[in-house]
């Protein structure tokens, strides 16, 4: 496999999975250490990040 094919595979599949795992870890850490107002902000940010992440993953897969 050439470097180009490997890098495309990594960007399309491995990178979104790694970002998702890091986001879940970070959110769970901050969720346990925040107040109810902070939890509302985290939930709103999570919804926005989820929409952006799904859109970016779909774009990268079908591009």
N, C-alpha and C positions, 0 to 999 in steps of 0.2 A: 504494500500500500504506500502510496506516495504521501508526502507531508501535507499536500493540499487536501487530500481526502481525509486524512486523520484530523486536520484542524477543522474542517467543515463538520465532521462528526462530533468533535468536542464542542463546538459552538452550538450546534443544533440540539444536542441531547444532554451532554454531561454538564455544561454550564448552567442551564436552567434547573437541573436537579440539585446541583451544589448550592445555587442561590436559594432555592426553596428550603433546603435543610438548614442553611445559615439563618434564614428568616424565621423559621419555626423555633430554633434555639434562642435567638435574640428576643422574640416576642414572648416566649414562655418565661425567660429570665426577667424581663421588665414587667410582665403581667403580675408576677408574684410580689414584686417590690413597689407597686404603685397604689394610689388611692382610687376611689371610684371615678373621680373626674379624669384621672390619668388613664384608667381603663377604657373610658369612653373615647379618649383621643387615640389610644392604641387600636381600638376596634375600628374606628373610622380610617385610620391609616392602613390597617390590615385590609379593609375592603378595597381601598384605592390601589394598594400594592398588588392585591390579588387580580384585579381587573387588568392592570398594566402587565403583570407577569403572564397571565393567560394570553393576552393579545400578543405580547412579544414572542412567546413560545409558538403560537400558531403561525405568526409571521415567519419565524425562522424555519419552521418545518416545511412550509409550503413555498418558500421563496426560492 
